Amino acid sequence: RFESGDFIGVEENEEEPEDTDLDSPRGKKTDELDQYLNLGIDKSKLESNPLSFSKEYQDEFQRLSRYARSIHSIPATSASVERQFSEAGLIIQERRTNLNPERLDNILLIRSMQKKNIFL
């Protein structure tokens, strides 16, 4: 995950050995973010998939590539949420529109517990 200070470059007057540890906040003397911003990429040739760009430049921008993969690989929705909406739709039908919201929550909880074989 991104931590503040991950892209801080090492000051020129500091005498630290070259560190290649990507998890170190001051891992490399060169600042990858500045390199990326100064790259001068032709935007007309870019693909719509940011992960393909990240893969292409993963050797030059190891940290940025890793962060891009972690950020752009997050699913938009989860199947469990979709299943809960589906179950709620099955419970609330035309005949059950007067169902109290708290009672609906309880019914969904009980159904979920039954599916996972969890009993009180």
TIMI-2910 file (N, C-alpha, C, CB; in pm, 1 decimal, decimal comma, always signed):
<rs>
+----------+----------+----------+----------+----------+----------+----------+----------+----------+----------+----------+----------+------+
!      n_x !      n_y !      n_z !     ca_x !     ca_y !     ca_z !      c_x !      c_y !      c_z !     cb_x !     cb_y !     cb_z ! resn !
+----------+----------+----------+----------+----------+----------+----------+----------+----------+----------+----------+----------+------+
!    +82,6 !   -118,4 !     +0,0 !     +0,0 !     +0,0 !     +0,0 !    +86,7 !   +124,2 !     +0,0 !    -93,8 !     +0,1 !   +119,6 !  Arg !
!    +31,2 !   +233,3 !    -47,6 !   +104,3 !   +359,1 !    -54,4 !   +115,0 !   +419,0 !    +84,4 !    +35,8 !   +457,8 !   -150,9 !  Phe !
!   +232,9 !   +451,8 !   +122,0 !   +257,8 !   +520,3 !   +248,5 !   +312,5 !   +657,5 !   +215,2 !   +356,7 !   +439,9 !   +340,2 !  Glu !
!   +276,9 !   +758,0 !   +293,5 !   +330,8 !   +890,5 !   +267,0 !   +481,4 !   +884,2 !   +284,4 !   +267,6 !   +997,8 !   +360,8 !  Ser !
!   +551,7 !   +945,4 !   +192,8 !   +696,6 !   +943,7 !   +197,2 !   +757,8 !   +835,0 !   +111,8 !   +742,2 !   +927,9 !   +337,0 !  Gly !
!   +676,4 !   +751,0 !    +46,7 !   +730,1 !   +643,8 !    -35,5 !   +806,6 !   +694,2 !   -156,1 !   +619,7 !   +554,6 !    -80,5 !  Asp !
!   +776,0 !   +811,9 !   -203,4 !   +840,4 !   +861,1 !   -324,1 !   +933,2 !   +978,5 !   -294,7 !   +736,0 !   +901,9 !   -426,0 !  Phe !
!   +981,4 !   +985,7 !   -174,3 !  +1074,2 !  +1092,6 !   -138,7 !  +1212,1 !  +1055,1 !   -190,0 !  +1076,6 !  +1117,3 !    +15,4 !  Ile !
!  +1275,4 !  +1145,2 !   -261,1 !  +1410,4 !  +1119,6 !   -310,2 !  +1511,6 !  +1148,5 !   -200,5 !  +1440,5 !  +1204,7 !   -435,3 !  Gly !
!  +1626,9 !  +1089,1 !   -209,4 !  +1733,3 !  +1112,3 !   -112,3 !  +1801,5 !  +1242,9 !   -147,5 !  +1835,6 !   +994,4 !   -109,9 !  Val !
!  +1827,7 !  +1324,6 !    -47,3 !  +1894,2 !  +1452,1 !    -70,2 !  +2033,1 !  +1428,2 !   -127,1 !  +1902,3 !  +1534,0 !    +60,1 !  Glu !
!  +2079,3 !  +1519,1 !   -212,7 !  +2208,2 !  +1502,2 !   -277,6 !  +2324,3 !  +1506,0 !   -179,8 !  +2226,8 !  +1608,0 !   -381,6 !  Glu !
!  +2313,7 !  +1582,3 !    -71,6 !  +2424,9 !  +1592,8 !    +21,2 !  +2432,7 !  +1476,0 !   +118,8 !  +2414,7 !  +1721,0 !    +97,3 !  Asn !
!  +2331,5 !  +1390,5 !   +122,7 !  +2335,4 !  +1273,4 !   +208,4 !  +2419,4 !  +1166,7 !   +141,9 !  +2193,4 !  +1221,0 !   +238,1 !  Glu !
!  +2499,6 !  +1098,5 !   +220,5 !  +2583,8 !   +994,6 !   +165,5 !  +2532,5 !   +859,9 !   +214,0 !  +2731,9 !  +1015,7 !   +205,1 !  Glu !
!  +2435,2 !   +806,3 !   +143,1 !  +2381,4 !   +675,1 !   +174,1 !  +2416,4 !   +582,0 !    +60,4 !  +2228,3 !   +680,2 !   +197,1 !  Glu !
!  +2439,2 !   +455,5 !    +90,3 !  +2464,5 !   +361,0 !    -18,5 !  +2338,6 !   +340,8 !   -101,2 !  +2514,1 !   +226,2 !    +36,7 !  Pro !
!  +2357,7 !   +303,9 !   -227,0 !  +2244,4 !   +278,0 !   -316,5 !  +2164,2 !   +162,5 !   -260,0 !  +2292,1 !   +246,7 !   -462,1 !  Glu !
!  +2037,3 !   +183,8 !   -232,4 !  +1951,2 !    +82,7 !   -172,5 !  +1850,4 !    +39,7 !   -276,8 !  +1880,4 !   +135,9 !    -44,2 !  Asp !
!  +1840,0 !    -88,6 !   -300,4 !  +1745,2 !   -137,1 !   -400,8 !  +1622,5 !   -198,8 !   -336,9 !  +1811,9 !   -238,4 !   -491,8 !  Thr !
!  +1607,1 !   -188,8 !   -205,8 !  +1489,9 !   -241,1 !   -137,5 !  +1369,6 !   -154,4 !   -171,9 !  +1512,5 !   -246,3 !    +15,7 !  Asp !
!  +1269,7 !   -215,1 !   -240,2 !  +1154,0 !   -137,6 !   -285,9 !  +1062,6 !    -96,6 !   -171,7 !  +1075,1 !   -217,2 !   -387,3 !  Leu !
!  +1070,8 !   -163,2 !    -56,3 !   +984,1 !   -129,0 !    +55,3 !  +1041,8 !    -17,1 !   +141,0 !   +959,4 !   -250,9 !   +140,3 !  Asp !
!  +1164,6 !    +18,8 !   +117,4 !  +1227,2 !   +126,7 !   +192,1 !  +1174,1 !   +260,1 !   +142,2 !  +1380,9 !   +120,7 !   +179,4 !  Ser !
!  +1135,7 !   +352,8 !   +233,0 !  +1081,6 !   +481,9 !   +189,0 !  +1179,6 !   +560,9 !   +103,1 !  +1042,4 !   +564,7 !   +309,1 !  Pro !
!  +1306,8 !   +542,4 !   +125,8 !  +1408,3 !   +613,0 !    +47,5 !  +1490,9 !   +510,9 !    -29,0 !  +1499,4 !   +700,7 !   +138,8 !  Arg !
!  +1420,7 !   +417,8 !    -93,5 !  +1484,2 !   +303,8 !   -157,7 !  +1585,0 !   +338,4 !   -263,8 !  +1382,3 !   +218,8 !   -216,6 !  Gly !
!  +1560,5 !   +434,5 !   -348,9 !  +1650,9 !   +468,4 !   -458,2 !  +1681,7 !   +616,3 !   -452,2 !  +1590,4 !   +430,5 !   -595,3 !  Lys !
!  +1801,4 !   +652,3 !   -499,3 !  +1838,2 !   +793,9 !   -498,8 !  +1755,1 !   +871,4 !   -599,7 !  +1987,5 !   +811,1 !   -529,0 !  Lys !
!  +1717,8 !   +807,1 !   -707,8 !  +1636,3 !   +876,3 !   -807,8 !  +1489,8 !   +864,3 !   -770,2 !  +1661,1 !   +818,8 !   -949,8 !  Thr !
!  +1416,5 !   +964,4 !   -795,1 !  +1275,4 !   +968,2 !   -759,5 !  +1193,2 !   +919,7 !   -878,2 !  +1232,2 !  +1111,2 !   -716,8 !  Asp !
!  +1129,9 !   +804,1 !   -864,3 !  +1053,4 !   +745,8 !   -974,0 !   +938,2 !   +834,2 !  -1018,4 !  +1000,7 !   +611,1 !   -933,8 !  Glu !
!   +874,1 !   +897,9 !   -925,2 !   +760,4 !   +982,1 !   -961,2 !   +804,4 !  +1097,6 !  -1050,0 !   +691,4 !  +1035,6 !   -835,7 !  Leu !
!   +914,9 !  +1162,7 !  -1015,0 !   +966,5 !  +1270,6 !  -1099,8 !  +1007,0 !  +1218,5 !  -1237,1 !  +1085,9 !  +1338,9 !  -1032,6 !  Asp !
!  +1069,2 !  +1100,9 !  -1241,0 !  +1107,4 !  +1041,4 !  -1369,7 !   +984,1 !  +1016,2 !  -1455,5 !  +1184,9 !   +909,5 !  -1348,0 !  Gln !
!   +879,9 !   +963,2 !  -1392,9 !   +756,3 !   +934,8 !  -1466,2 !   +694,1 !  +1063,6 !  -1520,0 !   +655,9 !   +861,3 !  -1375,8 !  Tyr !
!   +687,9 !  +1165,8 !  -1435,5 !   +626,4 !  +1292,0 !  -1477,6 !   +705,9 !  +1360,3 !  -1588,0 !   +612,8 !  +1385,7 !  -1358,8 !  Leu !
!   +835,4 !  +1339,4 !  -1592,3 !   +921,0 !  +1399,8 !  -1694,8 !   +941,6 !  +1309,3 !  -1815,0 !  +1054,9 !  +1435,5 !  -1635,7 !  Asn !
!   +872,3 !  +1198,1 !  -1821,7 !   +891,8 !  +1099,7 !  -1927,9 !   +849,4 !  +1152,6 !  -2064,2 !   +815,0 !   +973,4 !  -1896,3 !  Leu !
!   +748,8 !  +1235,4 !  -2071,0 !   +702,3 !  +1289,7 !  -2198,6 !   +637,2 !  +1183,4 !  -2286,1 !   +817,7 !  +1353,4 !  -2273,2 !  Gly !
!   +533,3 !  +1122,4 !  -2236,4 !   +464,8 !  +1013,9 !  -2306,6 !   +366,0 !  +1071,6 !  -2406,3 !   +392,8 !   +920,5 !  -2207,2 !  Ile !
!   +362,3 !  +1013,5 !  -2527,1 !   +266,0 !  +1053,8 !  -2628,7 !   +130,1 !   +995,7 !  -2590,3 !   +310,1 !  +1006,1 !  -2771,7 !  Asp !
!    +39,9 !  +1080,1 !  -2544,1 !    -89,7 !  +1034,2 !  -2493,4 !   -177,2 !   +972,2 !  -2601,4 !   -163,1 !  +1149,0 !  -2429,7 !  Lys !
!   -153,0 !  +1005,7 !  -2727,4 !   -234,5 !   +949,0 !  -2835,1 !   -204,1 !   +801,3 !  -2856,6 !   -211,6 !  +1025,9 !  -2964,8 !  Ser !
!    -88,2 !   +755,1 !  -2811,0 !    -50,3 !   +614,9 !  -2829,6 !    -79,5 !   +528,4 !  -2707,4 !    +96,3 !   +605,9 !  -2863,4 !  Lys !
!   -134,9 !   +588,0 !  -2603,7 !   -164,3 !   +512,2 !  -2482,5 !   -287,6 !   +425,4 !  -2500,6 !   -183,7 !   +606,4 !  -2364,3 !  Leu !
!   -284,3 !   +308,9 !  -2437,3 !   -400,9 !   +221,0 !  -2435,8 !   -492,8 !   +263,3 !  -2321,2 !   -358,4 !    +71,1 !  -2421,0 !  Glu !
!   -614,1 !   +213,7 !  -2323,1 !   -707,7 !   +247,9 !  -2216,1 !   -681,1 !   +167,1 !  -2089,4 !   -850,8 !   +225,2 !  -2262,6 !  Ser !
!   -600,5 !    +62,3 !  -2098,9 !   -570,1 !    -21,4 !  -1983,7 !   -441,9 !    +27,3 !  -1915,8 !   -556,4 !   -169,3 !  -2026,2 !  Asn !
!   -451,5 !    +85,2 !  -1796,1 !   -330,9 !   +135,1 !  -1728,8 !   -235,7 !    +23,6 !  -1687,2 !   -369,7 !   +215,7 !  -1606,9 !  Pro !
!   -285,9 !    -99,5 !  -1672,6 !   -198,7 !   -209,6 !  -1633,5 !   -102,0 !   -248,1 !  -1745,0 !   -281,8 !   -329,9 !  -1593,5 !  Leu !
!   -142,1 !   -230,1 !  -1870,7 !    -50,0 !   -261,3 !  -1980,4 !    +66,4 !   -162,7 !  -1981,6 !   -124,0 !   -258,5 !  -2116,0 !  Ser !
!    +39,9 !    -35,5 !  -1953,7 !   +146,9 !    +64,1 !  -1943,1 !   +238,7 !    +28,6 !  -1826,6 !    +88,2 !   +206,8 !  -1924,7 !  Phe !
!   +178,5 !    -10,3 !  -1715,8 !   +255,8 !    -46,0 !  -1597,6 !   +347,5 !   -164,3 !  -1626,0 !   +162,9 !    -78,2 !  -1481,0 !  Ser !
!   +297,5 !   -262,5 !  -1699,2 !   +378,8 !   -379,8 !  -1733,4 !   +492,5 !   -341,9 !  -1827,3 !   +291,8 !   -488,6 !  -1797,8 !  Lys !
!   +464,5 !   -254,7 !  -1923,0 !   +565,7 !   -213,4 !  -2019,5 !   +681,7 !   -139,8 !  -1951,8 !   +502,8 !   -124,6 !  -2126,6 !  Glu !
!   +652,5 !    -59,5 !  -1852,0 !   +753,9 !    +21,8 !  -1785,1 !   +790,8 !    -30,6 !  -1646,1 !   +705,2 !   +164,1 !  -1773,9 !  Tyr !
!   +763,5 !   -156,9 !  -1617,7 !   +788,2 !   -207,3 !  -1482,9 !   +936,0 !   -211,8 !  -1445,6 !   +729,6 !   -344,4 !  -1469,3 !  Gln !
!  +1025,4 !   -222,5 !  -1542,7 !  +1168,6 !   -221,8 !  -1510,3 !  +1217,2 !    -82,4 !  -1473,4 !  +1249,7 !   -275,2 !  -1628,0 !  Asp !
!  +1165,3 !    +20,4 !  -1541,4 !  +1206,9 !   +157,6 !  -1512,9 !  +1141,1 !   +212,4 !  -1386,5 !  +1174,2 !   +247,5 !  -1630,9 !  Glu !
!  +1015,5 !   +175,8 !  -1364,5 !   +938,3 !   +228,8 !  -1251,5 !   +887,9 !   +112,5 !  -1166,3 !   +818,9 !   +316,6 !  -1301,3 !  Phe !
!   +976,4 !    +52,8 !  -1091,0 !   +940,1 !    -66,4 !  -1014,6 !   +835,9 !    -36,6 !   -907,4 !  +1063,5 !   -126,4 !   -950,4 !  Gln !
!   +853,8 !    +69,5 !   -833,1 !   +756,9 !   +104,1 !   -727,9 !   +623,0 !   +146,1 !   -786,5 !   +811,8 !   +216,3 !   -639,8 !  Arg !
!   +627,0 !   +237,1 !   -882,7 !   +501,8 !   +284,4 !   -943,0 !   +426,6 !   +169,7 !  -1008,8 !   +529,8 !   +394,9 !  -1046,2 !  Leu !
!   +499,1 !    +78,9 !  -1071,0 !   +436,0 !    -36,2 !  -1134,7 !   +366,0 !   -123,1 !  -1031,1 !   +539,8 !   -118,6 !  -1211,9 !  Ser !
!   +432,6 !   -144,3 !   -919,7 !   +372,8 !   -225,8 !   -813,4 !   +247,0 !   -158,5 !   -757,7 !   +475,0 !   -249,8 !   -699,9 !  Arg !
!   +253,2 !    -27,6 !   -734,0 !   +136,3 !    +44,6 !   -683,2 !    +22,9 !    +45,1 !   -784,9 !   +174,3 !   +188,3 !   -646,7 !  Tyr !
!    +54,7 !    +61,4 !   -911,1 !    -48,7 !    +60,3 !  -1015,3 !   -119,3 !    -74,6 !  -1018,4 !    +12,6 !    +91,6 !  -1153,8 !  Ala !
!    -42,6 !   -182,7 !  -1007,3 !   -104,0 !   -315,7 !  -1006,4 !   -194,9 !   -333,1 !   -885,9 !     +3,4 !   -424,4 !  -1006,9 !  Arg !
!   -152,2 !   -284,0 !   -769,9 !   -235,9 !   -302,0 !   -650,8 !   -361,8 !   -216,3 !   -656,9 !   -156,6 !   -268,1 !   -524,7 !  Ser !
!   -353,5 !    -97,8 !   -714,5 !   -469,5 !     -8,5 !   -721,3 !   -566,1 !    -49,6 !   -831,5 !   -424,2 !   +135,0 !   -743,8 !  Ile !
!   -515,0 !    -79,1 !   -949,6 !   -601,8 !   -107,5 !  -1063,9 !   -648,6 !   -252,5 !  -1069,1 !   -530,2 !    -73,8 !  -1191,6 !  His !
!   -608,9 !   -333,4 !   -974,0 !   -653,0 !   -472,4 !   -971,3 !   -767,1 !   -495,7 !   -873,1 !   -537,3 !   -562,3 !   -936,4 !  Ser !
!   -818,6 !   -391,0 !   -813,6 !   -928,0 !   -402,5 !   -718,1 !  -1058,7 !   -421,0 !   -795,1 !   -935,0 !   -277,2 !   -625,3 !  Ile !
!  -1135,9 !   -525,4 !   -764,6 !  -1263,1 !   -544,4 !   -835,3 !  -1361,7 !   -431,8 !   -803,2 !  -1324,8 !   -680,6 !   -798,4 !  Pro !
!  -1442,6 !   -396,5 !   -900,0 !  -1538,6 !   -287,4 !   -882,0 !  -1646,7 !   -323,8 !   -781,1 !  -1602,6 !   -250,9 !  -1015,5 !  Ala !
!  -1694,6 !   -446,3 !   -785,0 !  -1793,5 !   -493,2 !   -688,1 !  -1755,7 !   -633,7 !   -645,8 !  -1937,8 !   -489,7 !   -747,2 !  Thr !
!  -1816,4 !   -677,6 !   -539,4 !  -1790,7 !   -814,4 !   -496,0 !  -1916,6 !   -897,3 !   -517,0 !  -1745,9 !   -818,6 !   -347,2 !  Ser !
!  -1896,7 !  -1023,5 !   -540,8 !  -2009,3 !  -1112,8 !   -566,9 !  -2098,5 !  -1126,5 !   -444,5 !  -1959,1 !  -1250,1 !   -610,5 !  Ala !
!  -2040,5 !  -1118,6 !   -325,5 !  -2122,7 !  -1134,9 !   -204,9 !  -2225,6 !  -1023,2 !   -191,4 !  -2033,9 !  -1138,8 !    -80,5 !  Ser !
!  -2187,3 !   -901,7 !   -226,5 !  -2281,7 !   -789,6 !   -220,7 !  -2392,8 !   -810,3 !   -323,0 !  -2209,2 !   -654,8 !   -245,9 !  Val !
!  -2356,0 !   -855,9 !   -442,6 !  -2456,6 !   -881,7 !   -546,1 !  -2554,6 !   -989,7 !   -500,5 !  -2388,9 !   -923,7 !   -678,2 !  Glu !
!  -2504,0 !  -1093,3 !   -434,3 !  -2591,9 !  -1200,0 !   -385,0 !  -2688,8 !  -1146,8 !   -280,0 !  -2508,9 !  -1315,3 !   -326,3 !  Arg !
!  -2640,6 !  -1059,1 !   -192,0 !  -2729,0 !  -1004,1 !    -89,0 !  -2839,8 !   -919,1 !   -150,0 !  -2648,6 !   -920,8 !    +10,7 !  Gln !
!  -2807,5 !   -840,0 !   -251,8 !  -2911,6 !   -762,2 !   -319,2 !  -3012,8 !   -855,2 !   -385,3 !  -2849,6 !   -667,4 !   -423,9 !  Phe !
!  -2964,4 !   -963,3 !   -443,7 !  -3053,7 !  -1058,6 !   -508,2 !  -3146,9 !  -1123,0 !   -405,7 !  -2972,9 !  -1166,4 !   -582,0 !  Ser !
!  -3091,9 !  -1163,3 !   -291,5 !  -3174,7 !  -1223,6 !   -187,1 !  -3275,9 !  -1124,1 !   -132,3 !  -3087,2 !  -1276,6 !    -73,9 !  Glu !
!  -3235,6 !  -1000,4 !   -115,3 !  -3329,2 !   -898,0 !    -66,9 !  -3441,9 !   -879,1 !   -167,0 !  -3256,4 !   -763,9 !    -42,3 !  Ala !
!  -3410,0 !   -884,8 !   -295,5 !  -3512,7 !   -873,1 !   -399,0 !  -3609,9 !   -989,0 !   -396,0 !  -3448,8 !   -864,3 !   -535,5 !  Gly !
!  -3560,4 !  -1108,6 !   -361,1 !  -3648,9 !  -1224,5 !   -351,3 !  -3740,7 !  -1214,4 !   -229,6 !  -3566,7 !  -1353,3 !   -344,2 !  Leu !
!  -3690,7 !  -1156,7 !   -122,6 !  -3771,2 !  -1144,6 !     -0,5 !  -3876,9 !  -1035,9 !    -15,6 !  -3681,5 !  -1114,3 !   +120,5 !  Ile !
!  -3836,5 !   -922,0 !    -69,2 !  -3931,0 !   -811,2 !    -85,3 !  -3998,1 !   -825,7 !   -221,3 !  -3859,2 !   -671,8 !    -72,2 !  Ile !
!  -4119,6 !   -873,5 !   -217,8 !  -4198,1 !   -885,8 !   -339,5 !  -4319,6 !   -796,4 !   -324,3 !  -4239,3 !  -1034,4 !   -367,2 !  Gln !
!  -4406,3 !   -799,9 !   -422,3 !  -4523,1 !   -711,4 !   -419,2 !  -4607,3 !   -733,1 !   -294,3 !  -4608,6 !   -733,0 !   -543,1 !  Glu !
!  -4616,1 !   -854,8 !   -247,5 !  -4699,0 !   -883,4 !   -130,5 !  -4629,5 !   -847,1 !     +0,8 !  -4737,0 !  -1029,9 !   -129,0 !  Arg !
!  -4500,9 !   -828,1 !     -3,0 !  -4425,2 !   -801,9 !   +119,6 !  -4364,7 !   -661,5 !   +120,9 !  -4314,7 !   -905,4 !   +135,9 !  Arg !
!  -4427,5 !   -567,4 !    +59,8 !  -4370,0 !   -432,9 !    +53,8 !  -4379,9 !   -358,7 !   +186,3 !  -4438,5 !   -352,6 !    -53,7 !  Thr !
!  -4463,2 !   -404,7 !   +276,9 !  -4477,9 !   -337,6 !   +406,6 !  -4380,4 !   -391,6 !   +511,0 !  -4620,6 !   -353,1 !   +457,3 !  Asn !
!  -4281,6 !   -464,3 !   +467,8 !  -4185,0 !   -523,9 !   +559,3 !  -4098,8 !   -415,9 !   +623,5 !  -4096,8 !   -626,1 !   +485,7 !  Leu !
!  -4090,1 !   -420,1 !   +753,3 !  -4008,4 !   -327,4 !   +830,7 !  -3860,5 !   -347,1 !   +791,1 !  -4029,3 !   -349,5 !   +985,3 !  Asn !
!  -3783,3 !   -239,0 !   +768,8 !  -3642,3 !   -252,7 !   +729,4 !  -3559,3 !   -333,5 !   +829,8 !  -3580,5 !   -115,4 !   +712,6 !  Pro !
!  -3589,3 !   -318,8 !   +958,1 !  -3516,1 !   -395,8 !  +1059,3 !  -3546,2 !   -544,9 !  +1045,7 !  -3552,2 !   -347,0 !  +1201,2 !  Glu !
!  -3671,8 !   -577,0 !  +1018,3 !  -3710,2 !   -716,9 !  +1000,9 !  -3644,4 !   -775,1 !   +875,7 !  -3863,8 !   -730,2 !   +992,1 !  Arg !
!  -3634,5 !   -695,3 !   +769,6 !  -3566,9 !   -740,2 !   +647,5 !  -3419,7 !   -770,4 !   +676,8 !  -3578,8 !   -633,1 !   +535,8 !  Leu !
!  -3353,7 !   -683,0 !   +752,4 !  -3214,1 !   -707,1 !   +791,0 !  -3200,8 !   -837,5 !   +868,7 !  -3160,3 !   -590,1 !   +875,1 !  Asp !
!  -3294,8 !   -861,4 !   +959,9 !  -3291,1 !   -984,8 !  +1039,0 !  -3310,9 !  -1107,9 !   +951,5 !  -3397,9 !   -981,2 !  +1148,0 !  Asn !
!  -3402,6 !  -1100,7 !   +856,4 !  -3426,2 !  -1213,3 !   +765,8 !  -3301,5 !  -1242,1 !   +683,1 !  -3546,1 !  -1184,5 !   +673,2 !  Ile !
!  -3238,8 !  -1136,8 !   +630,6 !  -3116,6 !  -1155,4 !   +551,3 !  -3003,6 !  -1213,4 !   +636,0 !  -3072,4 !  -1022,2 !   +489,4 !  Leu !
!  -2993,4 !  -1169,7 !   +760,5 !  -2891,1 !  -1222,3 !   +850,1 !  -2914,1 !  -1370,8 !   +876,7 !  -2889,9 !  -1144,0 !   +982,2 !  Leu !
!  -3037,5 !  -1407,5 !   +905,4 !  -3069,5 !  -1547,9 !   +933,1 !  -3042,0 !  -1633,7 !   +810,6 !  -3216,5 !  -1562,9 !   +976,6 !  Ile !
!  -3080,3 !  -1585,9 !   +693,0 !  -3052,8 !  -1661,2 !   +569,7 !  -2903,3 !  -1680,6 !   +549,2 !  -3113,0 !  -1589,4 !   +448,3 !  Arg !
!  -2827,4 !  -1574,9 !   +572,8 !  -2682,5 !  -1582,4 !   +557,4 !  -2622,5 !  -1682,5 !   +655,9 !  -2619,2 !  -1444,0 !   +577,3 !  Ser !
!  -2671,1 !  -1680,5 !   +779,5 !  -2621,2 !  -1773,0 !   +881,2 !  -2658,1 !  -1916,9 !   +847,3 !  -2676,4 !  -1735,8 !  +1019,0 !  Met !
!  -2777,1 !  -1938,2 !   +791,2 !  -2817,8 !  -2072,6 !   +752,4 !  -2728,8 !  -2126,5 !   +641,0 !  -2964,1 !  -2073,2 !   +708,1 !  Gln !
!  -2694,1 !  -2041,9 !   +545,8 !  -2608,5 !  -2085,8 !   +435,4 !  -2468,6 !  -2123,5 !   +483,4 !  -2598,9 !  -1976,5 !   +329,7 !  Lys !
!  -2421,6 !  -2055,6 !   +587,1 !  -2287,1 !  -2082,5 !   +638,6 !  -2289,0 !  -2181,0 !   +755,5 !  -2220,8 !  -1952,4 !   +682,2 !  Lys !
!  -2406,3 !  -2237,3 !   +784,2 !  -2424,4 !  -2331,9 !   +894,7 !  -2380,8 !  -2273,4 !  +1028,8 !  -2346,8 !  -2459,5 !   +867,2 !  Asn !
!  -2415,3 !  -2147,9 !  +1050,7 !  -2387,1 !  -2081,1 !  +1178,0 !  -2520,6 !  -2063,6 !  +1249,2 !  -2313,5 !  -1941,9 !  +1157,0 !  Ile !
!  -2532,8 !  -2123,2 !  +1365,9 !  -2657,4 !  -2112,1 !  +1440,7 !  -2628,3 !  -2052,7 !  +1576,7 !  -2726,8 !  -2249,3 !  +1454,7 !  Phe !
!  -2721,9 !  -1973,7 !  +1625,4 !  -2704,1 !  -1909,2 !  +1756,1 !  -2727,5 !  -2004,8 !  +1869,0 !  -2796,6 !  -1791,3 !  +1770,5 !  Leu !
+----------+----------+----------+----------+----------+----------+----------+----------+----------+----------+----------+----------+------+
</rs>
